[in-house]
Amino acid sequence: MTRAACTFDFGARNLVLAGGGFTAGGNAFEIKARGLTVGASGTLKATGNRDTGGGTITLTLGAGGLTVLPGANLIDLTGAKLAGTPQTGGGTFSVFSDGDIILGGPGIAVDGTTTDADGRPTGLTASAFTSVSLDPPLILVCVSHKSQSYPAMLERGRFAVNFLRTEQEDISKRFATTRLDKFDGVPHRMGKLGLPVLTEALAHVECVTVNKHVEGDHTVFIGRIEHCETTDGMPLVYFRGKYDRLGGS
Ligand SMILES: Cc1cc2nc3c(=O)[nH]c(=O)nc-3n(C[C@H](O)[C@H](O)[C@H](O)COP(=O)(O)O)c2cc1C
């Protein structure tokens, strides 16, 4: 099936979607502008229909950033659903912005996998992580084929890694379960690549997948770091089946 792709380039202007907007079915569209405001009743939508997966929305914004006002419609990229059951995967929402991103609206439903009925972000605790290269900056993470997050890792082509601090043992345990509401109640925001990043983590990197290697029952995802942030603190350590801190205590 061929899908349409459109680019709307507003150059150095600010775009305000008030009481209208863009609806693209399962297709791809990109909006380029200095800034974008999705006003009350404003719409950004690329949902699937019947057996079509969600589309792709890319926002490339300058210093004006992205503002989604309260009352805006859900930014919706969910896949096709039948009687509430997902039939296809969700789409991809990417925001590249030089300015601030303020989400005051009802949120974004992307639904990275066909198994996530409610469009929730997905993630897992992983210790199989290492740096690979400085130039370009590459890292790797190994993900089990049994992991619920695995299809999303394959389909989205980008991922974030959050480095937990000593005090975040409970979050590590939570993300080592298969529950679907892992992000609920855990402070997070959308990062520069439109990926959920944990706001209280010690650091995070946002990566574009540049290579994948299937090895046994895991796939090694090689990611090129596009953005990273660090804060002060000490890392959570997992050693000999127990959580610990550097230097022990
Ligand atoms: C300390 C620790 C490290 C882990 N490291 C990995 C890892 O590197 N790769 C992996 O696929 N699973 C790893 N796991 C297991 C996953 O976190 C676990 O299977 C989780 O339930 C997967 O969630 P999901 O199925 O919702 O994606 C680790 C678990 C723990 C507790």
The ligand as a Tripos MOL2 file, in Angstrom:
@<TRIPOS>MOLECULE
LIG
   31    33     1     0     0
SMALL
NO_CHARGES

@<TRIPOS>ATOM
      1 C1         18.2590   -5.3230   36.8060 C.3       1 LIG1
      2 C2         17.5290   -5.8220   35.5930 C.ar      1 LIG1
      3 C3         18.1240   -5.7540   34.3450 C.ar      1 LIG1
      4 C4         17.4700   -6.1910   33.1940 C.ar      1 LIG1
      5 N1         18.0960   -6.0890   31.9860 N.ar      1 LIG1
      6 C5         17.4420   -6.4370   30.8480 C.ar      1 LIG1
      7 C6         18.0660   -6.2420   29.5740 C.ar      1 LIG1
      8 O1         19.1740   -5.7630   29.4560 O.2       1 LIG1
      9 N2         17.3360   -6.5800   28.4660 N.ar      1 LIG1
     10 C7         16.0760   -7.1290   28.5450 C.ar      1 LIG1
     11 O2         15.4880   -7.4170   27.5000 O.2       1 LIG1
     12 N3         15.4640   -7.3200   29.7510 N.ar      1 LIG1
     13 C8         16.1140   -6.9780   30.8970 C.ar      1 LIG1
     14 N4         15.5110   -7.1380   32.1190 N.ar      1 LIG1
     15 C9         14.2000   -7.7670   32.1730 C.3       1 LIG1
     16 C10        13.0670   -6.8120   31.7690 C.3       1 LIG1
     17 O3         13.1360   -5.5880   32.4810 O.3       1 LIG1
     18 C11        11.7170   -7.4840   32.0420 C.3       1 LIG1
     19 O4         11.6320   -8.6770   31.2930 O.3       1 LIG1
     20 C12        10.5120   -6.6160   31.7640 C.3       1 LIG1
     21 O5          9.3580   -7.2580   32.2760 O.3       1 LIG1
     22 C13        10.2810   -6.3250   30.2960 C.3       1 LIG1
     23 O6          9.1470   -5.5190   30.2170 O.3       1 LIG1
     24 P1          8.1660   -5.5060   28.9520 P.3       1 LIG1
     25 O7          7.8820   -6.9480   28.5980 O.co2     1 LIG1
     26 O8          6.9290   -4.7750   29.4190 O.co2     1 LIG1
     27 O9          8.8910   -4.7910   27.8530 O.co2     1 LIG1
     28 C14        16.1690   -6.7160   33.2830 C.ar      1 LIG1
     29 C15        15.5480   -6.7880   34.5500 C.ar      1 LIG1
     30 C16        16.2200   -6.3490   35.6910 C.ar      1 LIG1
     31 C17        15.5460   -6.4090   37.0290 C.3       1 LIG1
@<TRIPOS>BOND
     1     1     2 1
     2     2     3 ar
     3     2    30 ar
     4     3     4 ar
     5     4     5 ar
     6     4    28 ar
     7     5     6 ar
     8     6     7 ar
     9     6    13 1
    10     7     8 2
    11     7     9 ar
    12     9    10 ar
    13    10    11 2
    14    10    12 ar
    15    12    13 ar
    16    13    14 ar
    17    14    15 1
    18    14    28 ar
    19    15    16 1
    20    16    17 1
    21    16    18 1
    22    18    19 1
    23    18    20 1
    24    20    21 1
    25    20    22 1
    26    22    23 1
    27    23    24 1
    28    24    25 2
    29    24    26 1
    30    24    27 1
    31    28    29 ar
    32    29    30 ar
    33    30    31 1
@<TRIPOS>SUBSTRUCTURE
     1 LIG1         1 GROUP 0 **** ****
